[in-house]
Amino acid sequence: MGIATGSGFRTLSHSEFVREWANQYGTAHEAWRVTEHFLNARHAGVYIAGEAANVATLRNITNTVLHVADRFLAQVTDEAVEAAEQRRRRGDNT
């Protein structure tokens, strides 16, 4: 995601964008200071299909994470969970 700041254009990765957002809203840790690029993204006035661009970006990231999680969980079997528990009890990290 690209954001204009006083010192120029700044590109944030999806991880950086989510971390910036999470530090301001709804996490156990909330940052005491707000970064310029967060404020600019928050109040950009840019809309995609009627919703704020930052909301659209967060929604796309969330949908991707949920899709990957669904695919992972679909492959988890009781046997795989039991085997992992046995390795954990033995202290085997492989």
C-alpha positions in Angstrom: 0.0 0.0 0.0 1.4 3.4 -0.9 1.0 6.4 1.3 2.0 10.0 0.9 3.9 11.6 3.8 5.6 14.9 4.3 8.9 13.4 3.4 7.6 11.7 0.3 5.8 8.6 -0.8 6.1 5.6 1.5 5.2 2.0 0.6 4.0 -0.3 3.3 4.0 -4.1 3.0 0.8 -5.8 4.0 2.4 -6.9 7.3 3.5 -3.3 8.1 0.1 -1.9 7.3 -1.7 -4.5 9.5 0.9 -3.8 12.3 0.3 -0.1 12.1 -3.4 -0.5 12.1 -3.3 -3.0 15.0 -1.1 -0.7 17.1 -3.9 1.8 17.0 -7.1 -0.2 17.2 -8.0 -3.2 19.3 -4.8 -4.9 20.3 -3.4 -5.6 23.7 -0.8 -3.1 22.9 -1.8 0.3 21.5 1.0 2.7 20.4 1.2 5.9 22.3 2.1 7.8 19.2 0.6 7.7 15.7 2.8 7.7 12.6 2.2 10.2 9.8 1.7 7.5 7.3 -1.0 5.9 9.5 -2.8 9.2 9.8 -2.5 9.8 6.0 -3.9 6.3 5.2 -6.6 6.7 7.8 -7.8 10.0 6.4 -6.9 9.7 2.8 -10.4 10.1 1.4 -9.7 7.4 -1.2 -12.5 5.0 -1.8 -12.7 1.6 -3.7 -16.3 0.5 -4.6 -17.7 2.8 -1.9 -15.5 1.9 1.0 -12.3 3.5 2.3 -9.2 2.2 0.6 -7.7 1.1 4.0 -10.8 -0.9 4.8 -10.7 -2.6 1.4 -7.0 -3.4 1.9 -7.6 -4.9 5.4 -10.6 -6.9 4.0 -8.5 -8.3 1.2 -5.7 -9.3 3.7 -8.2 -10.8 6.0 -9.8 -12.8 3.3 -6.4 -14.2 2.2 -5.5 -15.2 5.7 -8.8 -16.9 6.2 -8.4 -18.8 2.9 -5.0 -20.0 3.8 -6.2 -21.0 7.3 -9.1 -22.9 5.8 -6.8 -24.8 3.4 -4.5 -25.7 6.3 -7.2 -26.8 8.6 -8.8 -29.0 5.8 -5.5 -31.0 5.8 -5.3 -31.5 9.6 -6.4 -35.0 10.6 -6.8 -36.5 14.1 -3.8 -38.7 13.3 -1.6 -35.7 12.4 -2.6 -33.9 15.6 -1.8 -37.0 17.8 1.5 -37.5 16.1 2.4 -33.8 16.7 1.4 -34.2 20.4 3.6 -37.3 20.8 6.6 -35.4 19.3 5.9 -32.5 21.6 5.8 -34.7 24.6 9.1 -36.3 23.6 10.7 -32.9 22.9 11.2 -33.8 19.2 10.8 -30.7 17.0 10.9 -32.5 13.7 
